[in-house]
Amino acid sequence: MLKKLFIFILVAGLLGLISVGSYVGYFYTRTYDGDNVNFVVENGDAFGRINQRLFVQGLISNKRIFHYLAKSKQVMTKFRAGSYTINRGSNMAAVLDTLVYGQPNLTSITIPEGKNMYEVAKLLAASGITNESDFLAIIQHPDFISQLNISASTLEGYLYPETYRFAPNTPAKIVAKTMIDLFNRKTGSLDFNHPFLNKHQVIILASVVEKETGAKIERPAIAGVFTNRLKKRMRLESDPTTIYGIWKRYTGNIKKSDLLELTPYNTYKIPALPQGPISNPSLEAIRAVLNPDNHEYLFFVSKNDGTHVFTKNYQDHLQAVDDFQRKTSARQGKSWRNLKQ
């Protein structure tokens, strides 16, 4: 009797194991049969949230088994933020490997030369790379700026303009540090010794030069004008610096009242460089400030096509203003967008 009971219990146990094994095997081997899809692991996502979203989206067939699988592989805390492609035909093990060991899909973004930090933040947010307010907060955080060994109140001027590839929802701190690291690599070979400007002032002036001309070939000439004016203690009288000082309320048109308002960036009012950089300059603009053209020009006026006419005295400057700004015919059909770089 005991022998029969033992055999019964043994058989029942084996049948149970076979049943459980079949159950697990059924779900374990089931594959995702939809189209290839991007699955995003948000920064800070806990395993439970990831597991739930995978199940809801039909990418895994059983949450409990996926949990056991991740636990057995000791990877429940190894998921990395990013966007991952889950391929058609993936079983749960393949999905797990993709999210833990796979490379996240990266978003390409180009930061143009001369964009300021507010514009850069909007571009990053529009591309889904990082949060706009988080980015602006970190690049103005004193402790973070100090860690990067930059003597400034913001990272404006050091967010190197280039094409980058980031995973979606990358933490703002990582994005900012990546841009600063590239700035350091690109400028590492430059000699920042200048007759009367320190390194940060070189970046400030380069940011102004970048905004003042659409013609790359003119950068050394523009830098030469500003260098001459600084030597003579003349005001720079740069519209872009004034605009930066009122950026949060600027609507696209600079008014006479704006030029008369005293701000740390209004170079029509202050006889010095603006308080800080007004954009993120190119390497060429920085080089132009370090090696400006040697000339006697003190003024320049836009010819409405991205280039300028340079003059040595105020009388000639006024004539250039008449010729290229006050005459409607001088502006018709002209645009800096047509400039050949």
C-alpha angles and dihedrals in degrees: 000000000000089000091055091047091050091050090048092051091046093049092045090050092049092048089050092051090047090049093049091044091051091048093050093041091051094056094034093058097040110111134211106257102187129095120291106282138188114239118194123212105201120219107269096016112156120221093252092058093047091048092050095049092047089054096045091051091050094243093125127030101213129028096198095053091045087052092051090046093052091044093050090052091046093232102118090115097036099084113123125212115252145084115289131187114234106201126217110262095033116143121206094272091053091048090051093048091049094053096042105034105016126101114253119238110259129218117222117221131174119211105202122221114267099025114136125227094264091054092045090052091052092049091051092048093046089054092051092242101122142343115278097221092043090053094049090047096052096046089054096043110116095212094050092047090049091051088057091053093238117144099215141094093241137015091246108136094027100070094103114225108236144113111280136184117216135166114248114269094018111172111263092235092059092048092050094046091049090055093046092048090054090049089054092049094047095047097035094101095047121107105228094189105126130175094243110354128082121219095270091048089052088056091047092053092043089055089055093047089051091055097044100063138035091195111087091201090061097057096094090047092050090046088051092055093051091045090053092049093049091050090053092044090242121152113258092225093201119168094205092058091050091049091052090055091059096032098130091059100029112124100185101276124083114217132205088246089057090055090051096049115101111231131149087255102044101105090182086070106030120063094218145052116304117267093264144344116309097201142004105269130211123247087253092058091050090049090049091057091047091048108025123177112270104234140121099244117131101172140043133184128197117251087204093246100083094274131091143219113232125212136183102213139034096249092056089044092056090050090053090050089053092047099046108021111028096043110082091205090060090061102040114110092001125124136159086225088073092056115121108223 
